Amino acid sequence: MPHVEGVSHIYVDCGGLRVHVAVAGPEDAEPILLLHGWPQHWYLWRGVVPALSEHYRLLMPDLRGTGWTDAPGDGYEKEQLARDQIALLDELQIERVKLMGHDWGGYTGFLMGLLFPERVDRFVAANIIHPWPRPNLSGVLNSWRMIYQVPMLLPYIGPRVTRKRGFVKTMLNGSKRGVFTAEELEAFEAPLRRPEHARASSRYYRSFQGHDLPLLLRRHWTKYRLHAPTLMLYGTGDFAIRPSTLEGYEPYADDMRLEFVEDTGHFVVDAAPEIVAQRALEFFGAR
């Protein structure tokens, strides 16, 4: 497991799912729950740990099927990922958290805010669509940008591709070269070479295409409203998520704003950890 100064590790049984959680910061400090995306794990947050842990207790779980958390055969719908986090908070006896999420962790964070509003105080989302994308021609024309998901959707080929040495490293480096060291790339790729975690990667994208995307297209989440104050950070240069995809949230959120982080890509937390940490501290009102 990769090392980050000041970080320790625990395992929590959440209703039969054994969840690995990296923790940092004072035990009696206010908690922040930090949720990573694919193809990463808790180590995504390595660059923001020093600044955030001065003020907060950081809880950095590996989502199901990633890192050192169990990889069951189902449960990769994003509502279930949200329920996983509520189960984790229940086990840790934490009623309410500040929340950060990137990629699938960001989408999971949105659903936590919609389905369990009493558990989320404030939310910072990074480089992920929100649950209310506005139907428009731009979205249709940019749908080809999801082509990178195609190999992951295939039941047999998807896991084999994920386990192939260099595939995950190429996916990470494709956003903006020079962000990751060779050691960091290996730290993210190695866990996904395990057969069960490679299969979980495929299930993330199959569940998105078969369950999560149809809900978006049916405008399912317009029935819900986001009450937690929310900051969306968007690293410019994201191949898959275009700025137009981030429009249309205003009718469904009480207090939400979008901020661009220039000269970055999809992996904005890795590319600009100091900026992400500073914006989070300001937004969370650290003293």
PLY file of the C-alpha trace (Angstrom):
ply
format ascii 1.0
element vertex 287
property float x
property float y
property float z
element edge 286
property int vertex1
property int vertex2
end_header
0.00 0.00 0.00
1.39 3.46 -0.85
2.60 5.62 2.02
1.49 9.15 2.84
2.91 10.90 5.88
0.32 11.22 8.65
-2.09 8.67 7.15
-3.12 5.49 8.95
-5.45 2.72 7.83
-8.48 0.94 9.25
-10.98 -1.61 7.97
-14.69 -1.25 8.68
-17.40 -3.89 8.19
-20.30 -2.08 6.52
-23.15 -4.54 6.28
-20.94 -7.33 4.97
-18.73 -5.10 2.82
-15.22 -4.81 4.26
-14.18 -1.24 3.55
-10.64 0.06 3.72
-10.43 3.63 5.02
-7.33 5.81 5.09
-7.53 8.36 7.91
-5.59 11.48 8.81
-5.90 14.52 11.05
-6.92 14.96 14.70
-9.37 12.35 15.95
-11.56 14.99 17.58
-11.66 17.31 14.55
-14.68 17.81 12.31
-14.76 15.06 9.64
-14.46 15.32 5.88
-15.42 12.28 3.80
-13.31 12.15 0.61
-14.48 9.89 -2.24
-12.23 9.01 -5.17
-13.14 7.89 -8.68
-11.89 5.39 -11.27
-9.20 4.17 -11.82
-7.97 5.41 -8.46
-8.38 4.78 -4.73
-7.77 6.69 -1.48
-4.26 7.66 -2.65
-5.88 10.24 -4.96
-6.04 12.57 -1.95
-2.31 12.38 -1.08
-1.66 15.95 -2.23
-4.46 17.55 -0.18
-3.83 15.61 3.04
-1.20 17.99 4.50
-3.37 21.13 4.25
-6.77 19.59 5.06
-5.56 17.44 7.95
-4.42 20.53 9.85
-8.08 21.44 10.35
-10.16 18.29 9.81
-10.34 14.55 10.41
-10.01 13.04 6.93
-11.85 9.82 6.08
-10.72 8.47 2.70
-12.45 5.15 1.92
-11.81 2.97 -1.08
-15.14 2.56 -2.88
-16.42 -0.96 -3.33
-14.34 -2.87 -5.86
-11.36 -0.51 -5.65
-8.14 -0.26 -3.68
-8.24 -2.51 -0.62
-12.04 -2.65 -0.21
-13.96 -5.82 -1.05
-15.03 -6.32 -4.67
-18.42 -8.09 -4.59
-20.18 -9.21 -7.73
-22.86 -6.52 -7.64
-23.84 -3.19 -6.11
-22.07 -0.81 -8.51
-25.11 1.37 -9.19
-24.22 4.79 -7.90
-27.11 4.92 -5.44
-25.61 1.83 -3.81
-22.24 3.56 -3.61
-24.02 6.38 -1.76
-25.66 3.88 0.60
-22.23 2.33 1.21
-20.98 5.68 2.50
-23.98 6.09 4.80
-23.31 2.61 6.18
-19.70 3.61 6.78
-20.72 6.78 8.61
-23.19 4.78 10.69
-20.49 2.29 11.70
-18.17 5.16 12.62
-21.05 6.86 14.50
-20.76 10.05 12.46
-24.01 11.89 11.86
-22.97 14.58 9.39
-19.90 15.32 7.26
-18.36 17.75 4.91
-17.87 15.92 1.65
-15.44 15.92 -1.28
-15.61 13.71 -4.35
-13.89 13.29 -7.70
-15.19 11.38 -10.75
-17.46 8.52 -9.56
-16.82 9.69 -6.02
-18.19 13.08 -7.00
-21.31 11.57 -8.53
-21.74 9.41 -5.44
-21.46 12.61 -3.39
-24.25 14.24 -5.37
-26.51 11.25 -4.72
-25.65 11.30 -1.04
-26.78 14.92 -0.96
-30.02 14.12 -2.77
-30.94 10.89 -0.99
-29.53 11.61 2.47
-29.54 15.42 2.79
-29.37 15.30 6.58
-25.92 13.66 6.39
-24.15 16.21 4.15
-23.12 19.64 5.41
-21.18 21.06 2.45
-19.93 19.41 -0.74
-16.98 19.94 -3.10
-17.26 17.99 -6.38
-14.42 17.76 -8.90
-14.66 16.85 -12.60
-17.89 14.95 -12.69
-21.27 15.67 -14.23
-24.09 16.68 -11.92
-27.38 14.73 -11.90
-29.33 17.27 -13.99
-27.51 17.62 -17.34
-29.54 19.78 -19.69
-30.59 17.99 -22.91
-29.05 19.92 -25.80
-27.39 19.46 -29.16
-23.95 19.93 -27.66
-24.48 16.91 -25.41
-25.49 14.77 -28.38
-22.53 15.91 -30.45
-20.12 15.21 -27.59
-21.48 11.76 -26.76
-18.62 10.22 -28.76
-16.31 11.28 -25.95
-17.57 8.33 -23.89
-15.92 5.98 -26.38
-13.20 5.22 -23.82
-15.84 3.28 -21.87
-16.47 0.76 -24.66
-13.76 -1.77 -23.68
-14.91 -1.61 -20.07
-18.49 -2.52 -20.96
-17.69 -5.97 -22.33
-18.06 -8.74 -19.71
-15.00 -10.75 -20.76
-12.82 -8.19 -22.51
-13.32 -5.39 -19.95
-11.63 -7.14 -17.02
-8.83 -8.45 -19.25
-8.12 -4.97 -20.60
-8.05 -3.51 -17.09
-5.55 -6.12 -15.92
-3.24 -5.54 -18.88
-0.06 -3.85 -17.70
0.03 -0.24 -18.80
-3.69 0.21 -19.56
-4.59 2.07 -16.37
-1.37 4.06 -16.56
-2.28 5.15 -20.09
-5.75 6.18 -18.94
-4.27 8.31 -16.17
-1.55 9.84 -18.32
-3.95 10.53 -21.19
-5.55 13.45 -19.34
-2.40 15.54 -18.92
1.06 14.05 -19.10
3.53 14.81 -16.37
0.99 14.86 -13.54
1.87 11.41 -12.20
5.23 9.90 -11.31
5.99 6.33 -12.34
5.52 5.25 -8.71
2.11 6.92 -8.50
0.97 5.30 -11.74
1.98 1.89 -10.43
0.23 2.56 -7.11
-3.06 3.10 -8.94
-2.68 0.33 -11.51
-1.49 -2.48 -9.24
-4.75 -3.06 -7.28
-6.72 -3.23 -10.53
-4.61 -6.11 -11.78
-6.37 -8.33 -9.23
-9.06 -10.33 -11.11
-11.92 -9.40 -8.77
-11.07 -5.69 -8.87
-10.68 -5.77 -12.66
-14.16 -7.28 -12.89
-15.46 -4.54 -10.59
-14.07 -1.89 -12.96
-16.13 -3.36 -15.77
-19.20 -3.43 -13.53
-18.80 0.28 -12.75
-19.24 1.15 -16.41
-21.80 -1.52 -17.23
-23.97 -0.28 -14.36
-23.53 3.28 -15.60
-24.71 2.43 -19.12
-27.46 0.07 -17.99
-28.77 1.89 -14.91
-27.28 5.31 -14.13
-27.34 6.81 -17.63
-31.00 5.84 -18.28
-31.94 7.61 -15.04
-30.15 10.74 -16.27
-31.83 10.57 -19.67
-35.24 10.17 -18.02
-34.46 13.23 -15.86
-35.07 11.09 -12.78
-33.06 13.30 -10.46
-35.09 16.41 -11.22
-37.52 15.04 -8.60
-34.87 15.79 -5.97
-33.25 18.97 -4.75
-29.72 19.53 -3.46
-29.76 21.54 -0.25
-26.10 21.32 0.79
-23.99 24.27 -0.40
-21.90 22.88 -3.24
-18.77 23.93 -5.10
-17.99 22.25 -8.42
-14.34 22.41 -9.41
-13.71 21.70 -13.08
-10.20 21.03 -14.34
-10.14 22.38 -17.86
-8.95 20.03 -20.56
-11.19 17.16 -19.43
-11.61 14.95 -22.50
-14.92 13.35 -21.54
-16.69 16.11 -19.59
-17.18 19.34 -21.48
-18.23 22.66 -19.88
-21.65 22.49 -21.57
-22.34 19.26 -19.66
-22.13 21.20 -16.40
-24.95 23.59 -17.27
-28.53 23.34 -16.07
-28.17 22.71 -12.34
-29.60 26.03 -11.15
-33.26 24.95 -10.73
-32.30 21.95 -8.61
-29.73 23.27 -6.14
-30.14 25.79 -3.33
-26.56 27.04 -3.39
-24.20 25.71 -6.02
-21.46 27.30 -8.10
-18.89 26.25 -10.67
-15.22 27.22 -10.67
-12.70 26.43 -13.41
-9.15 25.32 -12.63
-7.05 26.24 -15.63
-4.24 24.22 -17.18
-5.37 20.92 -15.68
-7.37 17.95 -16.92
-9.77 15.37 -15.58
-7.45 14.48 -12.68
-7.54 17.95 -11.22
-6.88 16.80 -7.65
-3.61 15.20 -8.75
-2.64 18.07 -11.05
-3.41 20.97 -8.69
-3.69 19.66 -5.12
-2.72 22.99 -3.55
-5.51 24.80 -5.40
-8.07 22.10 -4.61
-7.11 22.08 -0.94
-7.22 25.88 -0.69
-10.63 26.12 -2.36
-11.96 23.39 -0.08
-10.64 25.07 3.05
-12.18 28.38 2.01
-15.49 26.76 1.11
-15.66 24.69 4.28
-14.84 27.73 6.39
-11.71 26.40 8.06
-10.36 28.54 10.87
0 1
1 2
2 3
3 4
4 5
5 6
6 7
7 8
8 9
9 10
10 11
11 12
12 13
13 14
14 15
15 16
16 17
17 18
18 19
19 20
20 21
21 22
22 23
23 24
24 25
25 26
26 27
27 28
28 29
29 30
30 31
31 32
32 33
33 34
34 35
35 36
36 37
37 38
38 39
39 40
40 41
41 42
42 43
43 44
44 45
45 46
46 47
47 48
48 49
49 50
50 51
51 52
52 53
53 54
54 55
55 56
56 57
57 58
58 59
59 60
60 61
61 62
62 63
63 64
64 65
65 66
66 67
67 68
68 69
69 70
70 71
71 72
72 73
73 74
74 75
75 76
76 77
77 78
78 79
79 80
80 81
81 82
82 83
83 84
84 85
85 86
86 87
87 88
88 89
89 90
90 91
91 92
92 93
93 94
94 95
95 96
96 97
97 98
98 99
99 100
100 101
101 102
102 103
103 104
104 105
105 106
106 107
107 108
108 109
109 110
110 111
111 112
112 113
113 114
114 115
115 116
116 117
117 118
118 119
119 120
120 121
121 122
122 123
123 124
124 125
125 126
126 127
127 128
128 129
129 130
130 131
131 132
132 133
133 134
134 135
135 136
136 137
137 138
138 139
139 140
140 141
141 142
142 143
143 144
144 145
145 146
146 147
147 148
148 149
149 150
150 151
151 152
152 153
153 154
154 155
155 156
156 157
157 158
158 159
159 160
160 161
161 162
162 163
163 164
164 165
165 166
166 167
167 168
168 169
169 170
170 171
171 172
172 173
173 174
174 175
175 176
176 177
177 178
178 179
179 180
180 181
181 182
182 183
183 184
184 185
185 186
186 187
187 188
188 189
189 190
190 191
191 192
192 193
193 194
194 195
195 196
196 197
197 198
198 199
199 200
200 201
201 202
202 203
203 204
204 205
205 206
206 207
207 208
208 209
209 210
210 211
211 212
212 213
213 214
214 215
215 216
216 217
217 218
218 219
219 220
220 221
221 222
222 223
223 224
224 225
225 226
226 227
227 228
228 229
229 230
230 231
231 232
232 233
233 234
234 235
235 236
236 237
237 238
238 239
239 240
240 241
241 242
242 243
243 244
244 245
245 246
246 247
247 248
248 249
249 250
250 251
251 252
252 253
253 254
254 255
255 256
256 257
257 258
258 259
259 260
260 261
261 262
262 263
263 264
264 265
265 266
266 267
267 268
268 269
269 270
270 271
271 272
272 273
273 274
274 275
275 276
276 277
277 278
278 279
279 280
280 281
281 282
282 283
283 284
284 285
285 286
